[in-house]
Amino acid sequence: MKNVVVGSLLAALAMFVWGFVFWGANPLAPIGSPDDDSALREALVSSLPGPGVYFVPSFDSDDFALKHASGPIARIFFQRDGAPVMNPVIFVFGFVHMFVITLLLSFLLAFAGAYAATYRRKVMVVGVAGLAAAIWSNGGDVVWFYSPWAHHLSVMLYDFVAFVLAGLILARFVGRVEA
């Protein structure tokens, strides 16, 4: 169990560092800026009642199908209150999130049985799990909510590499559990 915790902590640290590298200097993440940031901010504050997720056109609007067909279509994640850009609490929660994921990946490796008997196969198990998670969590937004492919492919790349990095570390620490 000690190896699982140590391996998971190190894997979470690798994911955390990868996040800083990827999001800090990523030319692949096509995130645009509005032409008039101030006007959009004012419109959001005056149009949205509070924190939440909003879909435009609203599902309960008159002529939803017509409005949806003619556009625009948007999904807005809205938080009215501001927050510090580099809030230390967010980094702590982010690391804990990554640690929980790496613990779950450790259990996956431990129960993968004879297939994951070698270092290479352990990395492959975690990599495939990461690829599946990346496609599942990002591909649905493209399919169901018309989100742009370019953004989600970038996030899928981030997710997949994070899982592979975790797998490279976890494979050194996690043994298999015999039934």
N, C-alpha and C positions, 0 to 999 in steps of 0.2 A: 504494500500500500504506500509505503514511503516513496518508492520509485515512481509510482503513479502521480503523487502530489508534486514531487520535485520536477518530473518530466512535464507535467501540466503547467506548472508555474513558468518553467523555461520556455515552453511552447507558446504560452500566452504572452510572455515578454517578446518573443520573436514576432508574433502577430502585431503586438502593440507598436514595435519599432517599424515594422513594415507599413503600418498605417500612417505613421509620421512621414515616412519616405514617399509613399504613394500619394497621399492627399496633400502633402506639402509641396511637391514638385511634379504634379501630374499634368502633362500637356494633353493627355488622352481624355480627360473628363470634360466633355463639351457642355459646360454649364454657362448659359448666356446671362447677360445683364439687360434689364429693361431700358428702353430709351429714356424714360423719365422715372427714376427710382422713387423720387419724392411723391409724385402723383400717384404711383401705384401703391405706395405705402399708405397714403391718405385714403385711397379708394378701398383698400383692404380693411382698414380700421373702421371706416364708415359703413361698409357693406356686410361685414361678418360679425355675428353677435358675440363670439368669444372663441377661445381655443378649440381646435378641432380639425377635422378633415372635411373639405367641401368639394363637391363635384359641380362643375359648370358645363352645361346647364344643370340646374337643380333637378333631381329625379322627380320631384313633385311639382315642377313648373308646368304651366299650361303649354300644350304643344311640345312636350319634351322631345318626341321623335323628330319633329321638324327642326327644332333648335339644335338637336344633336347632329342631324344630318348637315345643317348649314354652317355649324361651328360658330364661335370657337369652342373647343373642348379643353377643359383644364381640371386638374385635381390639385387642390391647394391644401398644404399642411400649414396650419396657421397657429401661431403663438403670439398673442397680443403683447405680452410683456417682453422686454429685452432681457439679455443675459450677457455676462462677460464673454468675450471671444475665447479666452483660454481659461475657462472655469475649471479649477483643480478638481472639483467634485465630479465633473463629467469625465475627467480622465480616470478617476478612481472607479467610477461605475463602468466605464469602458473596459478597464483592465479586468474587473470582476466578471463582466460579460464574457470576455475572451477566456478567462480561466474556467468558467462553467462549460464553455464549448469544448475546451481542450480536455477537461475531465470526462465529458461525454464521449469524446473521440478516444480517450484512453480505454473506456469501457468497451467501446466498439472493437478496438484492437484486441483487447483481452478475450473477448468472446468470439472473435473471428476464427478461432480454432486453428486447425492444421494449415489452412490456406495461408494465414499470416505468420508462418513460422520463420520466414527470413526477413531481414531488414528491408529489402526491396519490396517485398509483398506488403509489409506493414505500411510503407509509404504509399504504395498503390491503393490500399484500402482507404486510407485517409484522403488521398487525392481524389478518388472516385466519389467519396462522400462529399468532399468539398465542391466538386463539379456539379453533383446532383443538387446540393444546397444552393449553389450560385444560380443555376438555371431555374430551379423552382422559385426562389425568392425574387428573382429579377425578371425572368421571362414572362411571368404572369402579368406584370405591369405593362409589358409591351403588348401582350395579347389582349388583355381585358380592358386596359385603360389608355391605350394609344400613346403610351410613353415612348419617347424616342429611343430607337435601337442603340444609337451611338453611346448614349449615357449608360444604358444598362449593360452593354458589352464591356464598357470600362469598369463598371462595378463588378461584373462577373469575373473579369480578370483579377481584380483586387481580391475578391473572395477566394478564388481558386488558388492563387499564389499564397495567400494567408494559410489555407488549409495544407498546402504542400509543405510550407515551412514548418507548420506544426507537426506534420507527419514525419519530417526528417528528424525532428527532435524526439517526438514520442516513440518512434521506432527503436530508439536507443534505450528507452526506459521501461517500456511496457512489455511484459511477458504475457503469454497466453494462459487462460484458465482452462484447466482440464475439467470435463464434465463428470 
